[in-house]
Amino acid sequence: MLEVGRRAVVNDANTNLQKLPADVFVVVPAYNEAPRIGPVLEGLLEVAPTVVVVDDGSRDNTSEVVRRYPVWLLRHVVNLGQGAAIQTGITFALLKGANYIATFDADGQHEPRDLLTMYNRLKEVGADYALGSRFLGRAENMPWSRWLMLKAAVWFTRLMSGIWVTDTHNGIRLMTRRGAERIHITMNRMEHASEILDQIARSGYRFIEVPVTIRYSAESLAKGQKTTAAVRLAAKLFAERLAR
């Protein structure tokens, strides 16, 4: 089941601040992010007037915190996984007439103003997908083990999907409406990131990578994908590819 809260309408008094157009919907999947979601939304709303938070069945008061902000709130009654939350947000944004859809993590790792750069680059080159890359940009406080895992994921993705990217499991993305209509996430949990890249490759639409900043903290690392989970994910994706 899905619960939907209406988005409040507010007037932004700071007209000098550069913002994304209102037809750019930013989808934020969130699970047990009550301590972090407030500051994330405050920063995000400085550049993005249209934000959709998908509370993926949180057991804490994530939804209560989100309701303090002028954003759309969707809520999964049970936890389904980040992939499912992103797909719910994309489907909702398309139904509401979005012309561009971004994804943005709720744990404070991303820099909101990177979305402006991604939007400008996407418009400039006429691509359908802009993918954030920490390896073209900056990764602050990234452990060596995470660096190694992500680099291995890059080569695995290049081998399996044939898409030449420098970063794979990065939650900040931007796509046109046409591009979003080609994304149909069926893998509910962390494997969705590889599935998205696979679908981008099969779409034949143009994609670009944009340098972004990722800031690691003890909390974000604790919630992130573990190395053992990444190995299991790779084996699962490899087996599914062989079965095709």
N, C-alpha and C positions, 0 to 999 in steps of 0.2 A: 504494500500500500504506500501511497505517496501523499504527504500533506503539503499544501502550498499556502504560503503567506503572501499577501499583497505587498507590492513595493510602495513605500511612501514617496511622495513627490515633494522635493524641496527646491528652493531657489539658491543657487550658488552665488554668494555675494562677491567672491573673488574672481572677477571676470578676466583678470590679467594672467591667471594661471593656465598654462597650456594643458588641455585635456583631450582625451579621445572623444570622437563623436558619439552621440547617444546610441547609434546603431551598432556599436561595438559592444557586445555582451561578454563580460568576463566571468567565466565559470570557475568557482572555487569549491572543490570537494573538501569536506571537513569531517573528521572523525575524532571525537574527544579532544577538541582544540580550544576549549573554553579559556585557558590561560593565555593563548596566543592570538585567537581570532580577532579580538578587538583591535589591537595595534595593527594587525595586518589589514583590516578593513579601513582603518583610519588613513593609512598610507595609500591604499589602493584607490579610495574615493577622491584623493587629490588629483588623480589623473584619469579615472574611469567613472563616468556618471552612471553606468548601467552594470551592476554586479549581481550575479546569481550565485548564492551559496547553497550547496547541496549538503545538508547534514545527513551523513550516512549512518543513521541509527545510533548516534552518540549516546553513551551512558551518563555523560556529565551534562552540564547546562550550556553546551555550545549553542543550541537554538535560542535560549534566553538572551545570551550575549548578542547574537546576530540581530535579534529583533530591535536592538537599540539603534541600529543603523539603517539608513535609507537604501536598502537592498532588497532584492527578491530572496525569499527563503523557501527552499524545497526541502522536504524531510522524508528520508526513507524510514519506515517504522522499525525495520530491522537492519542490521549492518550487512551490506552486500559486497562492499569492496570499492576501492577507488575507481576502478574501471567502470563499474556500474554507475557510480555517482557522476562521473564525467559524462557518460552517455545520457543520463537523465538531464543534466544541465544543457548539453548540446541540443537534445530534442526539444526542451522547453524554449531555448533561445530561438531556434528555427521557427517554432510555432508563434513566437512573439514578433517575428519579422526581422530578426538580426541579419545584418549584411556581413558582419564579421564576428567571429567567436574566438575568444582567447581562453586558455586554461591557465590557472595560477594556483600554486599550492598554498595551503592555509597555515603552514608551520613557520613562516617568517624567513624562509631561505631566499625568496626572490626579491628583487628590487622593482617596485612598481613602475618606475620611469623607463625601465627597459621595454615596457609595452609600447611606449610612444616611439621608440627607435624601431621596434619590430613593425609597427603599423606604417611608419613613414617608408621603411625599406620595402615592405610588401607593395605599397602603392607605387613606389618609384619603379620597381622592376616588373610589376604586373604578374607576380607569382600568386599561387593559391595557398601556400603554406609557408609560414616563417617559424623556424625551429630554434629555440634558444640553445646556445652552446657555451658551457662553462670553460671549455678548452680553447675556444677562440677569445673568450672574455677572461673572467677572473673567478677563482674558487678560493674563498677565504676559510682557513682552518680545516681544510680537507685532509683527513688522515690518509696515510700512505696506502693502507689496505683498501680504502674506498676508491682511491685513484686507480689502483691496480684492477679492481673489480670493474670499474667503469670503462677502462681502456680495453679490457677483455670483451666487454659487452659490445663495444664499438666494432671490433673485428668480427665478432660472432654475427652481428647484424649485417655487416657488409657481405659476409659469406652467405647467410641464409636468405636475406631479403634483396640483395643486390642494390641496396641504396647506400650511397657513399656519404656518410655523415661523420662528424667528429664527436658527437655526443648522442647518447641514446635515451637514457632514463632521466630526462629533464622535463619537469612539469610545466614549464612556461612555453606556451605555443600560441600562435595566432593563425587563423585560417579564414578564407573568404567563405561566404555562404555556400558557393558551389563546392569548395573543398570540404566543408563540414558535412554536406549531404552525402559525401562518399565515405564518411567514417561511421562504421557500425560496430561498436565495441561489444564483443561477446565474452571476452575474458575479464571477469569481474575484478580480479585482484591485480597484483603488480605486473603481471605479464601483459597488461593492456598497453604499456608503453611500446613494446615490441610489435604488438598487433597494429597499433596506429601507424608505425613506420612501414609495416608490411602493406597496409592499405594505401598509404601515400604512394609507395612504389608502384602498386598495381593500378592506381588511378591514372598514371601518366601525366598528371598535372605537375606544374613546375613548383619546386620548393627551394627555399633559401635557408641558410643558417645565419643567425645574428648573434654577435657576442653579448653575453649577459653575465651578471654577477650572481654567484651563489654563496650564501653565508652559512656555514655550518656551525651548529651549536651542540652542546651535549644532548639537549632535548630532541633536536631534529635527527641527530645520529641514532639516538635510541629508538626513534620511531621508523627510521629508514630501513631499507632492505638489507638484510644480513648477507654475508658472503655465502653461507650455506644455502640460504634461500635462493640466491642468484644461480648457484650451481644446479639446484633442482629445477629452476625455471628454464635454464638453458637446455637441460635434458628433455623437459616437457615440450618445449618449442621444436627441438630437433626431431623428437619422435612424431610430433604432429606433421612436420614438414615431410618426413619420410612416408607417412600414411597417405599423403595426397596423391 
